[in-house]
Amino acid sequence: MTPAKIRNALLAVVAIALSAALYLGFQTQTQGTSLEAQAQRATPLATALDNGRPTLVEFYANWCTSCQAMAPDLAELKKNYGGSVNFAMLNVDNNKWLPEVLRYRVDGIPHFVYLDDTGTAIAESIGEQPLGVLEQNITALLAHEPIPYANVTGQTSVVENRTIEADPTSPRSHGNPRPG
């Protein structure tokens, strides 16, 4: 056998070995942490709203690279906190969840909504979040404390509709007479 044939055969064997290793690596990684696998094991939203436990709702899509990147971290959180926190997953590509997408004003994914044990939204966060941040948020959720790394959602003031009469002598009236 010539040196060129040996080199080519060796390259072919290495390429096959690397391909097999990559394939098996992706298979084992996605078995438990893929978005689809997690969504199948997630707490149904109706159950989460009625069982008296706090809930983390994740709005996601299978094509979302940030959602995919966070999947292993969320699997870890579910393993550690799944006995005391509901983890609900709602795929924004499924029209079934359109009312929830509108209700929680989902305009980017991943979008996380933190619900207290009565099912009331108390905070939200959008975008890829580090594991430590999510863990601190869940710890605060369980302790009934403010969610440290989220935009707090809560009651707002009611704006009263008042009519103010214009003063024609005011520079802000721009010379318009009073409405009449």
Buried (B, 14 or more C-beta within 10 A) or exposed (E): EEEEEEEEEEEEEEEEEEEEEEEEEEEEEBEEBBBEBBBEEBBEBEEBBEEEBBBBBBBBBEEBEBBBEBBBBBBBBBEEBBEEBBBBBBBBEEEEBEEBBEEBEBEEBBBBBBBBBEBEBBBBBBEBBEEEBBBBBBBBBBEEEEBEBBEEBEEEEEEEEEEEEEEEEEEEEEEEEEEE
